[in-house]
């Protein structure tokens, strides 16, 4: 059976997945390196494929979402040179099947639209996607399947880095649940502030989103720290670490059904 390679290029991590039909056969999370060339990525991808017993010749299509503009052209070259495929790049004009209510629609990051598509298809609407990445984003999809808008916050890693950079006497610590809110050491106090402070912020924003919608939206979390944070955020009902890859697969299938690379306006 033919395979689909999906690539989600974020500021901190790049996630790749290989799909066989609806099944995700393999996936990998890599550190995003803007300085790497198409050849370096090509060698890396071929090694990953070999380690999982995947034949590059079986890859029928490539779908790409990138929020790192310098890396987009590199990954396009990777697909063309090493897999012989012209990738579908999620960008304005690509059919996603999701009307965009954001103003202007082109300002929404590709990964956010992809997450919205996957969340609505998997969990229904209304639904809120919380993506714990370099930035923590909240994306709201209506019960009709429209991308309504969202919230953008500094990610917990950015918050931690700012604290360490601006407070010379505070040590750098790992972001994790310290086990108690009231810290009994400097390290414990910092961990409590970062972890519980961030969890409370996310829970509070979700509550405000639900109040503004006037109905109870489901909440799904994704991103690198989703598993770590979700346990202490009661409103999060599901953690889906491969949500973006699922969305890329769905968008690729919709565009293939509509005639491959043909571009159409959203909502037409």
Secondary structure, 3 states (H helix, E strand, C coil): CCEEEEEEECCCEEEEEEEECCEEEEEEEEECCCCCCHHHHHHHHHHHHHHCCCCHHHEEEEEEEECCHHHHHHHHHHHHHHHCCCCEECCCCCCCCCCECCCCHHHCCHHHHHHHHHHHHHHCCCEEEEEECCEEEEEEECCCCCEEEEEEEECHHHHHHHHHHHCCCCCCCCCCCCCCCCCCCHHHHHHHHHHHHHHHHHHHHHHHHHHHHCCCCEEEEEECCHHHHHCCCCCCCEECCCHHHHHHHHHHHHHHHCCCCCCCCCCC
